[in-house]
Amino acid sequence: MLEKKAELTGKIVKIDKDKGYGFIISKERRFVRFFFHWTGLETTTKNFADLVPNTVVKFTEAYGDRGPRAIQIRVIEEPVVA
């Protein structure tokens, strides 16, 4: 069972599209990497296959047996491509 906490803003730092997961960091929780599964994305946001590192997201932090997780994730800002 996951214990939900606060809503945070963060950015995606790693994505494994073949396995369907990634990691998010947030300045609001230093030294924590939040695991996320593709099923944690809100249905109204981008598809998992379209996500890239440095995408800014809002998410709910949750804690369970396997550590910190990001759930209810939605994209709020696309990364700038130079």
trRosetta pair geometry for C-beta under 8 A, 3 or more apart (Angstrom, degrees):
i j d omega theta_ij theta_ji phi_ij phi_ji
1 64 6.7 -177 86 -122 32 104
2 62 4.1 19 175 171 122 127
2 63 6.8 139 -157 63 72 29
2 64 4.4 -58 -97 -59 67 114
2 69 6.4 -69 -127 52 131 132
2 71 7.0 92 136 -21 164 148
3 62 6.4 155 73 -160 42 70
3 63 5.0 -23 58 61 98 85
3 64 7.0 162 10 -74 72 60
4 60 5.6 -11 -152 160 105 125
4 61 7.5 126 -159 83 54 49
4 62 5.1 -32 -98 -100 56 92
4 71 7.4 -82 -107 57 98 127
5 60 7.2 156 61 178 57 77
5 61 4.5 -30 60 82 112 99
5 62 6.7 -176 10 -88 81 36
5 63 6.9 48 -25 -7 117 100
6 28 7.8 -108 97 142 134 143
6 60 7.5 -164 109 -144 27 64
6 61 6.0 17 59 30 65 109
7 58 6.2 16 175 178 105 101
7 59 7.1 175 -152 92 67 26
7 60 5.4 -42 -97 -93 68 68
7 61 7.8 -180 -104 1 19 76
7 72 7.9 -68 -113 95 96 125
8 26 4.6 4 157 -140 132 163
8 28 4.9 -150 -137 57 109 139
8 29 6.6 -39 -120 -5 159 110
8 58 7.3 172 89 -152 37 58
8 59 6.1 -23 62 66 82 75
8 60 7.7 127 16 -118 76 20
8 61 5.5 46 -1 -36 124 107
9 26 6.4 132 83 -135 43 104
9 27 7.9 -11 84 34 89 92
9 28 7.0 101 45 -12 70 124
9 56 6.8 6 -177 -177 97 98
9 57 7.3 170 -152 89 55 41
9 58 5.5 -33 -98 -98 69 69
9 76 7.3 -53 -132 38 102 148
10 24 4.4 93 110 165 136 105
10 25 5.5 -178 -163 91 114 34
10 26 3.5 -75 -84 -77 107 82
10 27 7.6 177 -107 3 69 61
10 28 7.7 -99 -69 27 89 97
10 34 6.9 117 63 28 173 129
10 56 7.5 177 98 -149 28 60
10 57 6.0 -21 68 63 73 85
10 59 6.5 -42 31 27 111 113
10 70 7.4 -108 49 -105 141 142
11 24 6.7 168 83 -151 23 77
11 25 6.4 -17 57 58 74 79
11 26 7.9 146 11 -86 58 51
11 53 7.9 61 152 -179 98 60
11 54 5.7 -5 178 -144 127 35
11 55 6.5 156 -154 75 75 37
11 56 5.2 -40 -94 -96 86 57
11 57 6.9 137 -109 16 32 79
12 15 6.2 21 169 -52 127 104
12 22 5.7 5 -154 145 107 141
12 23 7.3 121 -156 81 62 45
12 24 5.5 -46 -95 -96 52 77
12 51 6.1 108 -39 172 177 116
12 52 7.4 141 83 100 132 31
12 53 5.5 -133 108 -124 91 43
12 54 6.8 -54 66 10 78 18
12 55 4.8 15 22 50 118 90
12 57 6.4 66 -39 -7 90 124
13 22 7.8 156 58 170 53 97
13 23 5.4 -44 60 94 95 96
13 24 6.8 143 6 -119 85 24
13 25 5.3 41 -27 -4 133 105
13 33 7.2 -86 50 -132 135 106
13 53 6.0 37 -153 -143 23 101
13 54 7.9 67 -99 -61 47 50
14 22 5.5 -180 97 -156 59 78
14 23 4.6 25 48 36 99 103
14 53 6.7 17 -81 -97 28 111
15 21 7.8 -174 -148 105 53 36
15 22 3.9 -21 -103 -97 62 126
15 51 5.7 169 -103 104 155 109
15 52 7.2 -111 16 -130 146 25
15 53 6.4 -143 1 -59 101 74
16 19 4.4 4 121 40 121 105
16 20 7.3 -30 95 25 84 26
16 21 5.7 8 52 62 101 72
16 22 6.5 179 16 -80 63 65
17 20 7.3 39 -167 -75 31 40
17 48 7.2 150 -130 140 79 95
17 49 6.3 78 -150 -121 120 60
20 37 6.2 28 132 -162 95 75
20 38 4.3 -75 -169 -7 92 120
20 48 6.7 22 -142 157 72 157
21 35 6.6 -10 -177 -172 121 90
21 36 6.5 165 -157 88 72 48
21 37 5.1 -35 -101 -104 90 56
21 38 6.9 -100 -75 -25 44 73
22 35 7.9 154 88 -156 34 50
22 36 5.6 -16 65 61 77 94
22 51 7.1 -112 -14 114 163 141
23 33 4.7 -3 -171 177 125 109
23 34 6.5 142 -159 71 64 47
23 35 6.0 -35 -101 -98 75 46
23 36 7.1 160 -98 16 24 81
24 33 7.3 143 65 -165 37 60
24 34 4.5 -27 63 64 92 106
24 36 5.9 42 -9 -14 111 125
24 57 6.3 -76 -125 57 137 126
24 59 6.3 86 95 18 169 153
24 70 4.8 34 34 -37 135 159
24 73 7.5 -170 -49 -117 154 129
25 32 7.3 147 -134 84 69 58
25 33 5.9 -40 -81 -108 83 66
25 34 7.3 169 -84 15 30 84
26 29 5.0 48 74 33 107 88
26 32 7.3 -19 43 74 89 102
26 34 7.1 31 -8 -8 106 125
26 61 7.8 -94 18 -71 153 120
27 30 7.0 9 -160 -73 41 78
29 32 4.3 -37 136 40 110 132
29 34 7.8 76 75 -47 139 108
29 61 6.8 105 -30 -99 156 154
29 68 7.7 168 141 -143 152 157
32 68 5.4 37 -176 22 115 170
33 68 7.3 146 83 75 40 121
34 59 7.0 162 119 100 157 146
34 61 6.4 -109 -107 -120 137 84
34 68 4.9 -86 -107 133 69 107
34 69 6.1 86 -169 -170 86 14
34 70 4.0 85 140 -41 129 98
35 66 7.4 -50 44 123 152 113
35 67 6.8 85 4 88 120 106
35 68 6.9 136 15 94 79 64
35 69 5.2 -43 70 -110 86 69
35 70 7.0 -170 81 14 34 80
36 40 4.6 -115 -162 60 94 147
36 41 7.8 87 162 -52 125 72
36 59 7.3 -87 -89 -137 137 154
36 69 6.6 118 -89 -169 55 74
36 70 4.1 -41 -74 64 112 102
36 71 7.4 175 -125 -73 92 41
36 73 5.9 41 -149 -40 150 149
37 40 5.2 111 59 -13 67 102
37 69 8.0 -15 -2 -154 88 116
38 41 6.2 -31 -174 2 52 113
38 48 3.9 -11 -134 -88 109 158
40 59 7.6 32 153 -142 118 118
40 69 7.2 -152 -99 166 149 103
40 70 6.0 106 151 103 150 71
40 71 4.6 -113 -143 -121 104 54
40 72 7.0 -65 -177 -10 78 28
40 73 5.2 58 127 2 94 111
41 45 5.6 -122 -177 68 97 116
41 46 7.4 -87 -162 73 138 61
41 47 7.8 111 119 -142 161 25
41 48 5.9 -155 -9 -68 150 85
41 73 5.0 -54 -104 71 54 102
41 74 7.4 112 -161 -84 68 48
42 45 4.7 84 65 -3 94 107
42 72 6.1 42 -66 -162 95 56
42 73 6.4 -149 -9 75 80 44
42 74 4.5 -8 24 -76 132 97
44 74 6.8 -2 79 -121 90 121
45 73 6.9 -105 53 114 161 69
45 74 4.1 -167 -69 -137 136 69
45 75 4.8 139 -167 13 114 84
46 50 4.8 -117 178 81 113 119
46 51 6.0 136 105 -68 129 76
46 55 7.8 -87 39 -164 151 153
46 75 4.8 33 2 -7 111 145
47 50 4.8 84 63 7 84 105
47 51 7.7 -134 98 -23 48 81
48 51 5.8 -41 -159 5 40 116
51 55 5.7 -105 -155 18 81 157
51 75 7.5 -157 -106 -78 91 123
52 55 5.8 118 63 -38 63 109
52 79 6.2 -98 91 26 112 128
53 79 7.3 28 100 -41 52 158
54 79 3.9 71 104 -99 108 136
55 75 5.8 -48 171 -128 119 105
55 77 7.2 169 -167 87 57 59
55 78 6.3 -28 -123 -129 87 43
55 79 5.6 -84 -74 -27 52 94
56 75 7.4 95 79 -160 54 64
56 76 5.4 -65 110 68 97 90
56 77 3.8 15 49 53 121 104
56 79 7.7 137 -14 -69 76 66
57 70 7.7 72 107 172 135 144
57 73 5.3 1 176 -166 137 95
57 74 6.4 153 -157 77 85 34
57 75 5.6 -52 -100 -101 82 44
57 76 6.3 140 -125 9 26 86
58 73 7.4 160 83 -148 47 48
58 74 5.5 -12 57 60 92 88
58 76 5.4 70 -18 -34 96 128
59 70 4.1 7 157 -166 153 104
59 71 6.7 128 -173 57 96 28
59 72 6.2 141 -151 80 59 67
59 73 4.4 -7 -99 -99 106 75
59 74 7.5 169 -76 19 62 58
60 70 7.3 131 65 -160 45 55
60 71 5.2 -39 68 72 98 81
60 72 4.4 38 8 48 112 119
61 68 6.4 -31 -163 -157 98 101
61 69 7.6 136 -162 75 51 48
61 70 6.7 -36 -102 -101 53 61
62 68 7.4 133 75 -158 46 53
62 69 4.7 -32 71 69 96 96
62 70 7.5 154 23 -101 88 13
62 71 5.1 20 -3 6 134 118
63 67 7.1 -62 -142 176 74 26
63 68 5.8 -30 -97 -97 78 57
63 69 7.2 170 -87 19 28 80
64 67 7.4 -19 62 39 63 24
64 69 6.5 5 15 0 106 126
66 69 7.4 58 82 -53 99 111
70 73 5.6 58 141 -73 109 114
75 78 7.1 37 172 -70 126 65
